Amino acid sequence: DCSRSGSSSVTRNVGGVTAAGWVVVGIVVPGLAMVVPPPVAAEPEGESIALDVVYEDEHVIVIDKPAGLVVHPAAGHDSGTLVNALIAHCGDSLSGIGGVKRPGIVHRLDKDTSGLLVVAKSDAAHQGLAEQFAAHGRDGRLQRAYLGICWRVPAKRVGSIDAPLARSTQNRTKIAVTSAAKGREAVTHYEVIEALGGAAMKAPAGRSSVKRTMAAAKPAVAPVAAFVQLVLETGRTHQIRVHMAHIGHPLLGDTTYGAGFKASEAQLGESAAQALHALGRQALHAALLGFEHPVTGEPMQFESELPADMMRLLEALRGER
């Protein structure tokens, strides 16, 4: 806010360019400059980004997405996305139903989640796939399963998490569990594949054989983590990550929803701690994707092995037993 008496110190500087390429515009107060960023293309452009193509025909393309790759342009990610790579790879064949920012995109994976994702190349495919994802697999056509590593071992080795989700009122970048009246239905099924990181106690000499057997059967240190399979019944933003944190078993490496478990890293051995640090993301991988081909009707199913970063963490945790 400038008073009339101070207006003499205000100057206009229009069109000045900084070293970073930002253009100085409008009124400039000494010690304070108003700048605007360089213009961004209205439509994403093709970029030469390597893609791991699992399957492709004239209607669909299935990608094994690496961790760190954003699916489509958004705030803070105007380029370097999967969409930019797809435009370069597919040219004009991508479906336009999703709009210029999301051509062909019918579902997403978080930036730091790796694994399988299907994209529509034709409008007919886009409509058919969208119907299957809207049904959340309840008609038997769509299958989505993930592999993850979570903190500690759930008490129930097989279970379901039925907890509605909505945008957090405390932090709009996060998703939170809420009431059915305020949120959208969200259901995740999980199964513990393997307990990780617990060392078996050695029975002290001099005890009876029964007591030695009982002592040997109990781990001296409870397993610090679990290798789990997670099956989506619905597909909400951050669903698996929020649901696992909700039941007290957030994914390793998830700094957004598992921050409260930072101290648990002290329970890891040196190799596991190094592997977790090298992972640098949530330990979550979209390992299975099945759907009905939206044009031919043929059932299709694809599987993806754990990426190297998650496999190193898994093997390191196994080595601590």
Backbone bond lengths (Angstrom), bond angles and torsions (degrees), N, CA, C in turn:
res aa  C-N    CA-C-N  psi(-1)  N-CA   C-N-CA  omega(-1)  CA-C   N-CA-C  phi
1 D - - - 1.465 - - 1.525 107.74 -
2 C 1.332 117.74 124.42 1.462 121.63 -177.40 1.527 109.63 -110.54
3 S 1.349 116.42 128.84 1.460 119.70 175.17 1.517 109.16 -77.83
4 R 1.327 116.04 162.37 1.461 120.22 -179.63 1.525 110.35 -63.23
5 S 1.375 115.83 -36.53 1.462 119.15 -178.07 1.530 111.84 -67.49
6 G 1.347 116.21 -25.88 1.459 118.28 -178.25 1.506 113.03 -95.84
7 S 1.318 116.98 1.55 1.455 119.62 -174.73 1.508 113.06 -67.41
8 S 1.352 117.21 -20.99 1.456 118.91 -178.77 1.526 111.86 -67.35
9 S 1.332 117.35 -21.04 1.453 120.74 -179.19 1.520 112.54 -88.67
10 V 1.344 116.38 -2.37 1.453 121.22 -179.26 1.515 109.83 -93.54
11 T 1.292 117.66 131.78 1.469 121.52 179.14 1.512 109.80 -123.40
12 R 1.304 114.64 164.73 1.463 120.18 176.73 1.527 108.08 -107.77
13 N 1.322 115.13 131.84 1.453 120.77 178.51 1.514 107.06 -133.75
14 V 1.289 116.56 101.59 1.452 121.02 -175.46 1.519 108.96 -111.59
15 G 1.316 115.56 127.34 1.455 119.76 173.28 1.497 115.27 91.59
16 G 1.330 119.97 -1.53 1.452 120.88 177.43 1.518 110.19 -65.41
17 V 1.343 118.31 142.14 1.457 122.00 -176.92 1.518 109.50 -117.43
18 T 1.309 116.73 129.19 1.461 120.75 178.78 1.522 109.00 -83.45
19 A 1.340 115.42 171.63 1.462 119.92 -179.45 1.518 111.83 -63.40
20 A 1.331 116.13 -27.31 1.466 120.30 -179.86 1.513 112.29 -81.95
21 G 1.316 117.62 -0.98 1.450 120.33 179.80 1.504 114.22 88.49
22 W 1.339 117.66 8.85 1.458 120.52 178.70 1.518 108.98 -85.51
23 V 1.302 116.23 142.29 1.465 121.41 -176.56 1.520 109.87 -97.45
24 V 1.336 116.39 128.25 1.461 121.66 178.26 1.518 107.94 -86.81
25 V 1.330 116.50 128.05 1.457 119.88 -176.16 1.525 110.32 -133.07
26 G 1.339 115.47 158.07 1.461 122.32 168.93 1.506 114.21 72.58
27 I 1.334 115.01 -151.74 1.463 122.62 -175.37 1.521 109.63 -80.44
28 V 1.327 116.26 134.60 1.451 121.12 179.71 1.515 109.39 -120.61
29 V 1.324 116.80 124.03 1.454 122.50 176.02 1.521 107.44 -95.04
30 P 1.336 118.38 136.90 1.462 119.40 178.64 1.521 111.22 -49.81
31 G 1.339 115.21 128.83 1.463 120.63 -179.42 1.509 113.13 85.36
32 L 1.322 118.40 -3.90 1.462 121.38 -179.45 1.515 109.19 -140.81
33 A 1.329 116.57 123.46 1.466 121.05 -179.98 1.518 109.55 -120.81
34 M 1.309 116.55 142.23 1.457 122.00 175.94 1.524 107.38 -102.38
35 V 1.307 115.40 124.68 1.457 118.91 -179.06 1.523 109.55 -128.98
36 V 1.309 116.40 157.08 1.455 122.36 175.28 1.518 107.21 -124.83
37 P 1.353 116.83 145.33 1.463 119.42 -178.70 1.521 111.36 -70.25
38 P 1.332 116.84 163.01 1.461 119.96 176.80 1.522 109.78 -59.01
39 P 1.325 118.76 152.24 1.464 121.13 -178.70 1.522 111.89 -64.77
40 V 1.329 115.29 146.01 1.461 122.34 178.03 1.515 108.12 -107.84
41 A 1.317 116.46 140.33 1.461 120.91 -179.72 1.526 110.34 -57.97
42 A 1.339 115.64 138.37 1.468 120.36 -179.14 1.523 111.44 -64.53
43 E 1.312 116.61 -30.47 1.449 121.78 179.17 1.523 109.15 -123.26
44 P 1.338 117.43 141.82 1.469 119.30 178.68 1.523 110.57 -63.33
45 E 1.308 116.01 145.69 1.454 122.05 -179.22 1.525 110.05 -108.41
46 G 1.316 115.11 154.95 1.451 120.13 178.61 1.520 111.37 -66.48
47 E 1.333 115.63 139.47 1.460 121.09 178.25 1.524 108.93 -133.94
48 S 1.309 115.26 145.04 1.462 120.88 -179.62 1.518 109.75 -78.50
49 I 1.329 115.60 89.64 1.464 122.99 179.19 1.523 107.19 -124.04
50 A 1.314 117.07 126.98 1.467 121.12 -177.31 1.524 110.90 -61.17
51 L 1.320 116.00 136.33 1.462 122.21 178.09 1.522 109.77 -121.38
52 D 1.335 116.22 139.58 1.464 121.46 172.76 1.521 106.49 -95.43
53 V 1.337 115.84 94.19 1.469 121.51 -176.95 1.525 109.04 -86.69
54 V 1.331 115.67 117.18 1.461 121.62 -179.41 1.520 110.52 -86.19
55 Y 1.339 116.19 -37.14 1.471 121.54 -179.87 1.520 108.30 -156.33
56 E 1.333 115.46 146.72 1.460 119.09 176.77 1.524 110.09 -155.95
57 D 1.324 115.60 136.17 1.462 121.27 168.02 1.525 107.32 -139.33
58 E 1.309 118.51 -165.15 1.460 119.87 -175.53 1.522 113.54 -72.87
59 H 1.333 116.99 -11.37 1.466 120.01 -175.99 1.532 114.10 -111.61
60 V 1.336 117.52 -34.76 1.463 120.17 -176.25 1.529 110.79 -136.63
61 I 1.314 115.24 158.69 1.457 121.85 171.93 1.521 107.45 -138.81
62 V 1.322 116.32 132.13 1.460 122.56 179.14 1.528 107.94 -108.40
63 I 1.317 115.54 126.32 1.457 122.80 -176.08 1.519 110.05 -115.37
64 D 1.331 116.66 140.86 1.458 121.23 169.05 1.527 105.39 -97.56
65 K 1.321 116.12 99.06 1.465 121.72 -172.25 1.527 111.38 -79.53
66 P 1.332 116.93 131.73 1.467 118.64 175.35 1.533 110.80 -78.57
67 A 1.306 116.46 156.66 1.467 120.62 173.02 1.519 108.84 -63.60
68 G 1.336 115.37 145.15 1.459 120.67 178.77 1.513 114.36 96.71
69 L 1.332 117.53 -10.55 1.460 121.15 -179.13 1.534 109.83 -97.88
70 V 1.337 116.88 119.02 1.463 122.30 176.72 1.521 108.52 -74.35
71 V 1.327 117.61 142.30 1.462 120.50 -175.27 1.523 112.35 -72.48
72 H 1.330 117.99 -47.72 1.466 119.65 -177.54 1.520 110.81 -141.10
73 P 1.317 118.08 158.66 1.467 120.75 179.35 1.524 111.94 -57.91
74 A 1.328 115.10 139.52 1.464 122.12 178.07 1.518 106.35 -158.55
75 A 1.318 116.25 -179.28 1.464 120.20 -179.52 1.521 110.34 -54.37
76 G 1.312 115.52 125.56 1.460 120.52 179.88 1.512 114.50 86.53
77 H 1.333 116.68 -7.13 1.467 121.06 -179.33 1.529 108.61 -138.83
78 D 1.323 116.03 73.07 1.463 120.16 -178.32 1.525 112.45 -80.28
79 S 1.327 116.77 -18.27 1.461 120.30 -178.46 1.524 108.96 -147.94
80 G 1.327 115.57 178.05 1.451 120.02 179.11 1.505 114.21 71.45
81 T 1.327 117.73 24.73 1.466 122.17 -177.57 1.525 111.38 -102.61
82 L 1.322 115.06 171.54 1.467 120.30 175.73 1.523 110.35 -60.15
83 V 1.322 117.36 -39.10 1.463 120.50 178.51 1.527 111.02 -59.87
84 N 1.328 118.07 -42.71 1.457 120.85 177.40 1.523 110.89 -60.22
85 A 1.327 116.38 -40.54 1.458 120.84 178.92 1.529 111.14 -67.68
86 L 1.335 116.41 -39.96 1.466 120.83 -179.38 1.530 111.65 -67.50
87 I 1.317 117.05 -37.35 1.464 120.25 178.39 1.524 109.56 -61.43
88 A 1.321 116.77 -41.91 1.459 120.21 178.58 1.525 111.23 -68.36
89 H 1.326 116.76 -36.74 1.464 120.96 -177.02 1.525 113.28 -77.78
90 C 1.340 115.67 -41.74 1.466 120.63 -173.10 1.525 113.95 -100.06
91 G 1.318 117.26 -15.08 1.460 119.17 -177.59 1.510 111.51 67.30
92 D 1.328 116.39 -133.54 1.467 121.21 -177.15 1.517 113.18 -87.34
93 S 1.340 117.52 5.59 1.468 118.69 -173.80 1.522 113.36 -81.07
94 L 1.342 118.73 -10.86 1.466 120.06 179.55 1.516 111.38 -65.44
95 S 1.326 116.68 142.11 1.458 121.07 176.46 1.521 110.25 -61.73
96 G 1.329 115.47 138.92 1.457 120.14 179.91 1.506 114.11 -95.48
97 I 1.335 117.23 2.89 1.465 120.44 -175.24 1.523 111.45 -62.48
98 G 1.323 117.55 -33.39 1.458 120.22 -177.68 1.510 113.89 -75.18
99 G 1.342 118.23 -4.01 1.457 121.27 -178.27 1.518 110.57 92.83
100 V 1.325 116.50 169.23 1.460 120.71 -173.90 1.529 112.30 -65.60
101 K 1.317 117.92 -28.26 1.457 120.90 -178.88 1.528 112.28 -82.81
102 R 1.333 117.32 -22.96 1.463 120.97 -175.64 1.528 111.80 -133.60
103 P 1.310 118.89 51.67 1.465 119.29 -178.16 1.527 111.31 -63.77
104 G 1.322 115.70 125.84 1.455 121.12 176.87 1.510 116.37 78.13
105 I 1.326 118.49 -4.83 1.465 120.92 -174.71 1.529 110.20 -81.58
106 V 1.328 115.82 120.03 1.469 120.82 178.56 1.527 112.37 -112.93
107 H 1.330 116.77 -16.58 1.472 120.88 172.96 1.521 107.35 -156.12
108 R 1.329 115.82 169.31 1.459 119.57 -174.61 1.528 111.39 -134.18
109 L 1.304 114.68 161.31 1.454 122.80 166.67 1.525 106.44 -121.67
110 D 1.327 116.42 145.79 1.458 119.39 175.93 1.524 109.73 -58.33
111 K 1.305 116.15 155.05 1.464 121.64 179.99 1.533 111.30 -49.49
112 D 1.325 117.24 -46.66 1.452 120.43 -173.79 1.525 113.76 -98.19
113 T 1.325 116.66 18.38 1.458 122.05 170.45 1.519 107.62 -104.55
114 S 1.298 116.44 131.25 1.463 121.03 -179.90 1.521 109.95 -97.93
115 G 1.343 115.97 165.80 1.461 119.41 172.16 1.505 116.61 124.96
116 L 1.322 114.77 -163.53 1.460 123.38 -166.95 1.525 113.79 -81.41
117 L 1.322 114.30 138.75 1.461 122.08 -179.26 1.520 108.47 -149.77
118 V 1.330 117.61 134.42 1.460 121.62 178.86 1.524 109.75 -105.63
119 V 1.334 115.78 140.42 1.466 122.68 -179.68 1.521 108.78 -125.97
120 A 1.329 116.56 140.47 1.464 121.48 179.93 1.525 110.96 -86.19
121 K 1.331 115.62 132.36 1.465 120.33 177.38 1.526 111.98 -99.82
122 S 1.321 116.68 -19.07 1.465 120.24 178.16 1.518 109.10 -124.09
123 D 1.332 115.95 158.55 1.466 119.56 179.23 1.522 111.54 -64.61
124 A 1.340 116.62 -36.27 1.467 119.76 178.33 1.521 110.46 -63.16
125 A 1.323 116.09 -40.46 1.459 120.17 178.79 1.522 110.35 -67.05
126 H 1.317 116.80 -39.72 1.467 120.72 -179.76 1.526 110.40 -61.07
127 Q 1.310 116.38 -45.25 1.463 119.78 -179.54 1.524 111.04 -64.64
128 G 1.336 116.32 -42.72 1.460 120.07 -178.91 1.515 113.12 -67.10
129 L 1.317 116.91 -41.91 1.467 120.21 178.52 1.521 111.06 -68.86
130 A 1.333 116.96 -39.70 1.464 120.58 179.66 1.528 110.83 -59.56
131 E 1.331 116.96 -37.92 1.464 120.65 178.35 1.528 110.82 -63.85
132 Q 1.336 115.97 -41.09 1.465 119.55 -179.29 1.529 111.50 -67.57
133 F 1.322 117.06 -41.82 1.463 119.48 178.82 1.529 111.32 -69.44
134 A 1.329 117.00 -31.71 1.465 120.08 177.35 1.527 110.97 -67.36
135 A 1.338 116.54 -30.17 1.470 121.01 178.91 1.523 111.99 -81.38
136 H 1.333 116.91 -8.88 1.473 122.85 176.54 1.529 112.82 56.21
137 G 1.324 117.27 30.51 1.452 120.44 176.43 1.507 115.21 78.31
138 R 1.310 117.29 1.40 1.471 119.39 -176.56 1.521 112.72 -71.73
139 D 1.333 116.83 -14.38 1.465 119.52 175.63 1.528 110.99 -95.99
140 G 1.325 117.26 7.05 1.459 121.91 174.55 1.517 115.44 86.58
141 R 1.325 117.80 -2.06 1.462 118.68 -175.59 1.526 113.09 -87.32
142 L 1.299 117.86 -30.19 1.460 121.74 -173.65 1.528 111.10 -110.13
143 Q 1.332 116.36 135.12 1.459 122.11 176.74 1.527 108.63 -132.12
144 R 1.331 115.74 132.87 1.462 120.49 176.15 1.521 109.01 -140.20
145 A 1.318 115.86 121.38 1.467 120.51 178.92 1.523 109.10 -132.69
146 Y 1.321 114.89 141.88 1.454 122.14 -178.34 1.526 109.61 -121.14
147 L 1.316 115.64 157.18 1.453 122.14 170.46 1.520 107.69 -115.10
148 G 1.318 116.57 135.78 1.452 120.31 -178.58 1.515 111.34 -145.10
149 I 1.319 115.73 165.19 1.463 121.96 174.42 1.525 106.66 -123.04
150 C 1.324 116.18 118.85 1.464 120.46 -176.39 1.522 110.72 -113.91
151 W 1.318 116.09 161.07 1.458 121.50 177.15 1.535 109.78 -72.30
152 R 1.308 116.22 134.28 1.470 124.72 178.51 1.532 110.65 60.02
153 V 1.325 115.14 176.38 1.464 120.80 -176.60 1.526 109.13 -110.20
154 P 1.323 118.46 123.05 1.469 120.01 177.41 1.523 111.06 -56.10
155 A 1.340 116.93 141.59 1.466 121.55 -179.38 1.521 111.14 -60.63
156 K 1.319 115.94 -39.60 1.459 120.68 175.43 1.524 107.98 -93.65
157 R 1.314 116.98 118.98 1.458 119.91 -176.43 1.526 112.25 -69.10
158 V 1.314 117.06 -25.63 1.465 122.09 175.58 1.518 107.32 -129.93
159 G 1.318 117.18 129.51 1.454 118.91 -177.99 1.511 113.24 -163.07
160 S 1.311 115.15 176.45 1.465 122.53 178.67 1.520 108.63 -130.41
161 I 1.309 114.95 143.87 1.459 121.65 177.59 1.525 107.49 -115.36
162 D 1.311 116.21 111.03 1.463 122.22 -178.98 1.523 107.06 -114.07
163 A 1.332 115.72 95.88 1.468 120.45 -174.88 1.527 109.15 -145.91
164 P 1.339 117.72 115.48 1.473 120.79 -178.93 1.524 111.74 -59.56
165 L 1.316 116.23 148.79 1.457 121.89 -177.74 1.520 111.48 -124.17
166 A 1.329 114.97 148.85 1.465 121.71 176.45 1.525 108.33 -154.49
167 R 1.319 115.78 166.90 1.457 120.80 175.94 1.534 109.08 -61.86
168 S 1.320 116.70 133.71 1.465 120.75 -179.77 1.526 110.93 -62.81
169 T 1.309 116.32 137.61 1.468 120.19 176.53 1.524 111.40 -81.16
170 Q 1.335 116.74 -14.71 1.458 121.55 -180.00 1.524 111.85 -90.92
171 N 1.320 115.74 -33.53 1.467 121.85 -177.80 1.519 107.80 -145.15
172 R 1.323 117.35 108.22 1.465 121.33 -172.06 1.523 113.40 -70.41
173 T 1.336 117.33 -8.41 1.460 119.39 176.81 1.523 111.35 -88.02
174 K 1.343 116.40 -5.56 1.458 120.56 -177.09 1.527 111.33 -114.20
175 I 1.324 114.64 161.09 1.461 122.64 175.42 1.523 107.52 -109.40
176 A 1.326 116.45 146.60 1.461 119.91 -177.66 1.525 111.03 -138.23
177 V 1.323 115.43 153.68 1.466 121.11 173.17 1.514 108.19 -72.43
178 T 1.322 116.02 138.48 1.462 120.77 -177.73 1.527 109.42 -145.21
179 S 1.312 116.29 -170.07 1.467 120.74 179.64 1.521 109.80 -80.48
180 A 1.328 115.46 161.21 1.463 120.59 179.15 1.521 111.40 -62.10
181 A 1.329 116.05 -29.72 1.467 120.03 -178.82 1.524 111.74 -71.20
182 K 1.329 116.73 -28.70 1.459 120.63 -175.45 1.525 113.90 -102.28
183 G 1.331 117.03 -20.45 1.460 119.75 -174.25 1.517 113.61 -117.71
184 R 1.332 114.31 179.76 1.457 121.33 178.03 1.520 108.74 -101.69
185 E 1.311 115.64 146.23 1.458 120.43 -179.75 1.530 110.22 -56.10
186 A 1.324 116.20 136.77 1.460 121.25 178.54 1.525 108.81 -147.24
187 V 1.330 116.79 124.32 1.464 122.02 -177.49 1.525 109.28 -133.60
188 T 1.321 115.90 127.48 1.459 122.96 176.74 1.519 109.05 -125.94
189 H 1.332 116.87 132.65 1.461 122.05 175.42 1.527 108.32 -105.17
190 Y 1.324 117.27 138.55 1.463 119.85 -179.46 1.519 111.02 -132.72
191 E 1.302 115.39 157.77 1.464 122.77 174.44 1.516 108.34 -145.08
192 V 1.332 116.17 130.25 1.458 120.78 177.18 1.525 108.58 -76.98
193 I 1.309 116.12 121.40 1.466 121.45 177.65 1.520 110.45 -86.38
194 E 1.336 115.44 -39.31 1.458 119.28 -172.38 1.529 110.53 -161.18
195 A 1.333 116.80 135.83 1.457 121.83 172.04 1.524 108.02 -83.79
196 L 1.340 116.62 142.61 1.459 120.66 -171.68 1.522 112.21 -130.06
197 G 1.330 116.15 140.04 1.459 121.07 166.66 1.500 117.33 91.15
198 G 1.341 120.01 -0.42 1.459 120.45 179.48 1.518 111.16 -93.32
199 A 1.319 118.07 135.75 1.459 121.92 179.15 1.529 109.81 -98.92
200 A 1.322 116.89 134.13 1.464 120.45 -178.89 1.525 110.23 -71.89
201 M 1.337 116.33 137.92 1.469 121.80 -179.80 1.528 109.56 -75.48
202 K 1.324 117.31 138.05 1.456 121.71 174.70 1.531 108.92 -87.95
203 A 1.315 116.51 128.77 1.465 120.35 -178.66 1.525 110.26 -70.58
204 P 1.333 117.84 127.49 1.470 120.87 -179.91 1.527 111.04 -63.22
205 A 1.324 116.50 148.26 1.466 120.89 177.85 1.518 109.66 -66.50
206 G 1.336 116.99 152.79 1.453 120.94 176.27 1.514 113.11 95.01
207 R 1.327 118.32 -12.62 1.463 119.35 178.02 1.519 109.45 -82.96
208 S 1.326 115.20 158.54 1.451 119.21 176.19 1.514 109.45 -65.06
209 S 1.328 116.58 160.62 1.464 120.80 -178.76 1.519 111.03 -61.34
210 V 1.362 117.61 -34.76 1.464 120.75 179.77 1.513 110.20 -67.01
211 K 1.369 116.30 -45.28 1.455 119.62 -179.39 1.524 111.17 -67.40
212 R 1.356 116.53 -36.03 1.457 119.13 177.54 1.522 110.57 -64.08
213 T 1.335 116.26 -39.42 1.468 121.00 179.49 1.521 110.52 -64.94
214 M 1.353 115.88 -43.07 1.458 119.64 179.69 1.518 110.94 -65.40
215 A 1.318 118.04 -40.49 1.456 121.05 -179.10 1.510 110.57 -67.24
216 A 1.341 116.18 -39.91 1.461 120.10 -179.13 1.509 111.32 -68.02
217 A 1.332 116.88 -26.75 1.464 120.07 -177.79 1.511 112.31 -77.77
218 K 1.354 117.02 -15.14 1.453 120.51 -178.34 1.520 110.03 -105.44
219 P 1.314 118.97 129.42 1.458 119.67 179.23 1.528 111.03 -69.99
220 A 1.347 115.27 139.88 1.459 119.22 176.69 1.515 110.01 -67.74
221 V 1.313 115.24 -34.22 1.457 120.83 178.12 1.529 107.51 -123.79
222 A 1.314 117.09 124.13 1.458 120.20 -179.38 1.527 109.48 -61.14
223 P 1.316 117.39 145.30 1.466 119.84 178.13 1.526 110.27 -52.64
224 V 1.314 115.47 133.87 1.460 119.99 -175.70 1.523 112.45 -84.81
225 A 1.335 116.77 -17.33 1.466 119.82 -175.56 1.523 110.18 -152.75
226 A 1.322 115.54 173.31 1.459 121.19 177.29 1.526 110.20 -142.89
227 F 1.322 114.55 141.72 1.465 122.27 173.63 1.523 106.02 -91.28
228 V 1.323 117.91 120.90 1.465 121.13 -171.71 1.520 111.97 -128.66
229 Q 1.322 114.01 151.75 1.471 121.10 169.61 1.521 107.25 -104.46
230 L 1.326 116.53 136.39 1.460 121.94 -176.77 1.518 109.00 -127.88
231 V 1.319 115.62 125.68 1.463 121.47 -178.10 1.523 108.85 -114.76
232 L 1.320 115.70 127.48 1.458 120.74 -179.70 1.524 111.37 -84.77
233 E 1.330 115.31 128.74 1.471 119.59 168.36 1.526 108.88 -95.50
234 T 1.322 115.80 -30.42 1.468 121.88 171.43 1.526 106.47 -125.28
235 G 1.305 117.10 172.03 1.459 119.31 -177.74 1.515 112.01 -135.36
236 R 1.311 117.27 75.62 1.464 122.25 -179.68 1.527 110.37 -93.33
237 T 1.311 115.96 159.55 1.460 121.48 176.59 1.532 110.40 -56.51
238 H 1.340 116.61 128.11 1.459 123.72 177.24 1.527 113.10 60.82
239 Q 1.333 117.78 19.50 1.460 120.65 -169.97 1.526 113.69 -54.56
240 I 1.329 117.19 -54.20 1.461 119.54 -176.72 1.521 110.73 -62.11
241 R 1.307 116.98 -43.87 1.469 121.14 -177.39 1.529 111.30 -62.23
242 V 1.326 116.88 -43.96 1.469 120.68 -179.78 1.522 110.66 -69.80
243 H 1.327 117.36 -43.85 1.462 120.67 -178.88 1.529 112.10 -62.93
244 M 1.328 117.37 -42.53 1.469 118.95 -179.96 1.528 110.97 -66.68
245 A 1.317 116.89 -38.04 1.467 119.69 175.92 1.528 110.27 -65.99
246 H 1.322 116.92 -35.71 1.470 122.43 -178.16 1.528 111.39 -62.10
247 I 1.323 117.65 -35.37 1.474 120.13 -179.73 1.529 111.45 -93.29
248 G 1.330 116.74 9.84 1.452 120.29 175.11 1.514 115.56 86.38
249 H 1.349 116.80 17.82 1.463 121.21 -178.22 1.529 110.57 -134.95
250 P 1.334 117.32 63.13 1.467 119.45 -178.97 1.526 111.44 -63.90
251 L 1.305 115.45 159.51 1.463 120.70 179.50 1.522 110.72 -71.81
252 L 1.315 116.58 141.88 1.448 120.09 174.35 1.522 109.25 -60.17
253 G 1.317 117.07 139.06 1.458 121.43 177.79 1.509 114.76 84.84
254 D 1.337 118.14 -4.07 1.466 120.40 -178.52 1.522 109.50 -86.07
255 T 1.323 116.52 95.07 1.462 120.91 -177.31 1.517 112.62 -74.26
256 T 1.326 117.64 -16.58 1.469 120.97 -179.65 1.523 111.72 -82.00
257 Y 1.331 117.26 -47.42 1.459 120.46 -175.47 1.537 113.41 -109.54
258 G 1.318 116.63 -5.40 1.460 119.55 -179.44 1.506 113.50 -120.21
259 A 1.336 116.85 21.74 1.467 120.62 -177.31 1.524 111.98 -59.26
260 G 1.322 117.80 -30.49 1.456 121.26 -179.08 1.514 113.40 -68.35
261 F 1.326 117.17 -12.04 1.458 121.54 -178.92 1.523 112.21 -102.29
262 K 1.325 116.88 12.80 1.463 120.59 -179.80 1.522 110.94 -56.23
263 A 1.328 117.40 -38.87 1.463 121.26 -178.92 1.526 112.01 -65.70
264 S 1.342 116.51 -23.53 1.463 119.99 -178.98 1.522 112.12 -65.68
265 E 1.320 116.96 -19.44 1.459 120.20 179.07 1.518 111.41 -61.40
266 A 1.338 116.47 -23.69 1.465 120.13 178.64 1.529 111.95 -66.89
267 Q 1.338 116.75 -18.36 1.465 121.20 179.49 1.522 111.56 -81.60
268 L 1.310 117.49 -11.04 1.456 121.07 -177.90 1.516 110.72 -81.68
269 G 1.322 115.37 147.01 1.449 120.06 172.08 1.522 110.35 -71.44
270 E 1.315 116.05 172.70 1.464 120.06 -175.24 1.516 112.61 -60.20
271 S 1.331 117.89 -45.28 1.467 120.31 -177.14 1.525 111.88 -67.04
272 A 1.343 116.65 -39.45 1.464 120.11 178.92 1.520 110.90 -68.74
273 A 1.330 116.59 -39.83 1.464 120.04 178.53 1.523 110.76 -62.91
274 Q 1.321 116.73 -40.65 1.459 120.59 177.95 1.516 111.12 -65.96
275 A 1.336 116.66 -40.09 1.469 120.72 180.00 1.525 111.01 -66.41
276 L 1.341 116.67 -37.92 1.455 120.28 178.25 1.519 110.55 -67.32
277 H 1.310 116.73 -41.88 1.468 120.63 178.02 1.523 110.36 -62.61
278 A 1.333 116.79 -41.13 1.467 120.96 179.39 1.525 111.36 -68.11
279 L 1.337 116.59 -31.03 1.473 120.23 178.94 1.525 110.08 -60.23
280 G 1.319 116.61 -50.98 1.458 121.02 174.55 1.512 115.46 62.38
281 R 1.310 117.35 24.29 1.471 121.82 -178.78 1.518 109.00 -162.16
282 Q 1.349 116.62 175.30 1.452 119.18 175.12 1.536 109.79 -69.44
283 A 1.315 115.48 140.01 1.468 121.24 -178.92 1.522 109.20 -81.03
284 L 1.327 116.19 79.61 1.463 121.99 -176.27 1.519 109.69 -145.72
285 H 1.344 115.68 131.35 1.458 121.62 -176.47 1.526 109.86 -138.73
286 A 1.336 117.00 128.20 1.466 122.14 176.67 1.518 108.09 -78.94
287 A 1.334 116.16 97.32 1.459 121.73 -168.77 1.517 114.63 -91.97
288 L 1.319 117.49 -23.11 1.469 120.09 -177.73 1.518 110.16 -137.87
289 L 1.325 115.59 134.50 1.463 121.82 176.17 1.519 108.50 -139.43
290 G 1.321 115.43 120.11 1.458 120.67 177.61 1.520 109.70 -127.60
291 F 1.324 116.36 140.75 1.460 120.69 177.88 1.515 109.44 -157.85
292 E 1.296 115.20 165.15 1.460 121.37 174.93 1.524 107.45 -88.91
293 H 1.326 116.12 127.61 1.464 117.93 -179.68 1.525 108.79 -54.25
294 P 1.325 117.72 124.52 1.469 120.58 -172.03 1.519 115.34 -66.75
295 V 1.316 118.05 -12.84 1.466 121.02 -179.82 1.530 111.43 -112.66
296 T 1.335 117.34 -47.79 1.467 120.55 -176.76 1.526 113.04 -86.63
297 G 1.347 116.85 -20.69 1.460 120.52 -177.38 1.517 113.61 81.38
298 E 1.318 117.88 1.56 1.462 121.60 -178.47 1.527 110.82 -72.43
299 P 1.356 118.04 132.78 1.472 120.08 175.70 1.534 109.10 -67.52
300 M 1.311 116.70 134.58 1.456 121.17 -179.33 1.525 108.97 -131.22
301 Q 1.320 115.98 140.04 1.463 119.76 178.81 1.527 109.30 -143.22
302 F 1.336 115.48 136.48 1.452 121.71 -177.58 1.524 109.43 -131.56
303 E 1.320 115.89 145.45 1.453 121.36 178.06 1.522 109.84 -127.72
304 S 1.318 115.44 148.25 1.460 122.13 -179.64 1.520 109.25 -130.67
305 E 1.328 117.06 129.73 1.452 121.10 178.28 1.524 110.51 -72.03
306 L 1.325 115.30 158.07 1.459 120.05 176.49 1.524 109.69 -56.74
307 P 1.329 117.67 135.86 1.466 119.37 175.34 1.518 110.67 -68.41
308 A 1.319 116.07 163.49 1.465 121.43 -173.24 1.520 113.12 -58.45
309 D 1.356 117.30 -37.77 1.467 118.86 -176.74 1.527 112.22 -66.42
310 M 1.342 116.93 -40.16 1.461 119.60 177.35 1.520 111.61 -72.75
311 M 1.331 117.22 -35.20 1.463 120.27 179.08 1.528 110.55 -64.84
312 R 1.334 117.26 -38.54 1.465 119.60 177.89 1.526 110.95 -62.84
313 L 1.332 116.79 -41.24 1.459 120.51 178.27 1.523 110.66 -65.44
314 L 1.319 117.21 -43.93 1.457 121.48 -179.67 1.530 110.80 -61.16
315 E 1.336 116.83 -45.78 1.465 120.18 -179.22 1.527 110.92 -67.41
316 A 1.319 117.30 -36.00 1.460 119.95 178.61 1.523 110.52 -64.89
317 L 1.322 117.36 -41.52 1.472 120.96 178.36 1.524 110.75 -67.55
318 R 1.309 117.66 -37.77 1.458 120.92 177.29 1.527 110.59 -63.32
319 G 1.310 116.69 -34.54 1.456 121.14 -178.24 1.506 114.06 -72.17
320 E 1.351 117.11 -8.69 1.457 120.54 -178.82 1.520 112.75 -96.59
321 R 1.336 116.71 4.88 1.448 118.44 179.67 1.523 111.16 -75.40
